[in-house]
Each structure stands twice: as C-alpha cells, then as structure tokens.
C-alpha cells in the first residue's frame, strides 16, 4: 500500500474512533487512540512528501477545532442528540404537588418574615407560613414584606420600608 493511502486510511480510522468516543464510555481510551491514529496519519503523510505532511498538519489544525465546534453547536438538532439529551420537560401545576392558586392570592399582600431571608426563608401571611425568596438582597427576621409574584413553589417578596 502506498504511504498516501495509508495516511488517508489512518486519518479515517482516527476520525471514526473519535466519533465512537462519543457513544461508547471508555474513559478517554478511545479518544487517545483516535488522536494516535490521527498523528500516525500525519507521520505517513510526511513519509509520502513533506508538502503533503505540512498540509496534513494544517488540515488537522483547522479540521479538529472546526469539527468540535460544529458538533457542539448542532448536536442537539440531530436525532441521536435529541435521544441522548432530550429537552427539559415543561412543568405543570400538577408537578408542583399543590395548587399555585393559593400562592397567587398572596400577590400584593403584606406579611412578616419569620426567618432571615438570605435569599430564601419563611414569611407569615395571614397566619400561614410560606417559603419565600427575596427579589434582591437579604431581609432580616421580623421585617415587613410584600409579595410581588409567584415563581415555581416560592413567593417572591420585597421588604417594605415603613
């Protein structure tokens, strides 16, 4: 076999092994093997001709980062990427385990902080202890707070300066 065809074959084997690294958990062994095949392809390209060897190095310097960048950017859009990393589910009210209507009724009401909110803590609204989150900064225990909105299971509050 001619050195150029061996170089191309080693290049292709290196690319195939690097692609296998994505699908087979080998703790980097396949990645090192693929890079080894790639380097062997460059060595054989130099054995064929010095110009071809330098072209192989230049191609590797351009091809490897470009291939990695394209794989990272478009992986999710491929069918295999969607199967390996499915999109995050959209949570519904049933997923929270309780009705958020009770919390929605608190928006606009004032209460007192039962614990320090740094930024998460508890507040008392009309005798009910509710987990709250500050919209910014921290709030000390016993401060007057106003409910701004509901975010997930938490009521977002702001300290009311009297």
C-alpha positions in Angstrom: 0.0 0.0 0.0 1.3 3.4 -0.9 2.1 5.8 2.0 -0.5 8.4 1.0 -3.3 5.8 1.0 -2.1 4.5 4.4 -2.1 8.1 5.7 -5.7 8.6 4.5 -6.8 5.3 6.0 -5.2 6.2 9.3 -6.9 9.6 9.2 -10.3 8.0 8.6 -9.8 5.4 11.3 -8.8 8.2 13.7 -12.0 10.2 12.9 -14.1 7.0 13.3 -12.6 6.2 16.7 -13.1 9.8 17.9 -16.7 9.6 16.9 -17.0 6.3 18.7 -15.7 8.0 21.8 -19.0 10.0 21.9 -21.1 6.8 22.1 -19.0 4.3 24.0 -17.9 5.2 27.5 -14.2 4.4 27.5 -12.8 7.0 30.0 -10.8 8.6 27.2 -9.1 5.5 25.9 -10.8 5.7 22.5 -10.1 9.5 22.4 -6.4 8.9 22.9 -6.4 6.0 20.4 -8.2 8.2 17.8 -5.7 11.0 18.3 -2.9 8.4 17.9 -4.3 7.2 14.6 -4.6 10.9 13.5 -0.9 11.5 14.4 0.1 8.3 12.6 -1.7 9.6 9.5 0.3 12.8 9.7 3.6 10.8 10.0 2.7 8.7 7.0 1.8 11.9 5.1 5.3 13.1 5.8 6.7 9.8 4.5 4.9 10.4 1.2 6.0 14.0 0.8 7.0 17.0 3.0 4.4 19.3 1.4 1.7 16.7 1.9 2.8 16.3 5.6 2.6 20.0 6.3 -0.8 20.2 4.5 -2.0 17.3 6.8 -0.9 19.3 9.9 -2.6 22.4 8.6 -5.7 20.4 7.8 -5.7 18.9 11.3 -5.3 22.3 13.0 -8.3 23.6 11.0 -10.4 20.5 10.9 -10.3 19.3 14.5 -11.4 22.6 16.2 -14.0 23.2 13.5 -15.4 19.7 13.8 -15.6 20.0 17.6 -17.3 23.5 17.4 -19.8 22.2 14.8 -20.5 19.1 16.8 -21.2 21.1 20.0 -23.4 23.6 18.2 -25.5 21.2 16.1 -25.5 18.1 18.3 -28.9 18.8 19.8 -30.5 19.2 16.4 -29.5 15.7 15.3 -31.9 12.8 16.1 -29.3 10.9 18.0 -28.5 14.1 20.1 -32.2 14.5 20.9 -32.4 10.9 22.1 -29.2 11.2 24.2 -30.2 14.6 25.7 -33.9 15.1 25.5 -35.3 18.6 26.1 -36.3 19.6 29.6 -39.9 18.9 30.4 -42.3 21.8 30.9 -43.6 21.7 34.5 -47.3 21.9 35.1 -49.3 22.8 38.2 -49.7 19.1 38.9 -45.9 18.6 39.0 -45.6 21.1 41.9 -47.7 18.9 44.1 -50.1 21.6 45.2 -52.2 24.3 43.6 -50.4 27.6 43.0 -53.8 29.4 43.2 -53.3 29.6 46.9 -50.0 31.3 46.4 -51.3 33.6 43.6 -53.8 35.0 46.1 -50.9 36.3 48.2 -49.5 38.6 45.5 -49.8 42.2 46.7 -50.4 41.3 50.3 -48.0 42.2 53.1 -46.7 39.9 55.9 -43.7 39.4 58.2 -40.5 37.5 57.7 -40.4 34.6 60.2 -36.7 33.7 59.4 -34.0 35.7 57.8 -34.3 35.6 54.0 -30.8 35.2 52.5 -32.3 35.0 49.9 -34.6 32.0 50.9 -36.6 31.9 54.1 -40.1 31.8 55.6 -42.7 34.5 55.9 -46.1 34.7 57.6 -49.0 35.8 55.6 -52.4 35.9 57.4 -51.2 33.2 59.9 -49.8 30.9 57.1 -46.1 30.2 57.0 -44.9 30.3 53.3 -41.5 29.7 51.8 -40.3 32.9 50.2 -37.5 34.3 48.1 -36.2 37.9 48.1 -36.2 39.7 44.8 -32.9 41.2 45.7 -30.5 41.1 48.7 -31.5 39.8 52.1 -34.2 40.6 54.6 -33.8 40.3 58.3 -36.2 38.4 60.6 -39.3 40.3 61.6 -39.3 42.7 58.7 -42.5 43.7 56.9 -42.6 42.2 53.4 -44.8 42.4 50.3 -45.5 39.5 48.0 -44.5 40.5 44.4 -45.1 37.4 42.3 -45.1 33.6 42.4 -42.1 31.7 40.9 -42.5 28.0 41.0 -43.2 27.0 44.6 -41.8 30.2 46.0 -43.3 33.6 46.6 -41.0 36.4 45.7 -41.0 39.2 48.3 -39.6 42.6 48.9 -39.0 44.4 52.2 -41.5 47.2 52.8 -39.8 50.2 54.4 -42.2 51.9 56.9 
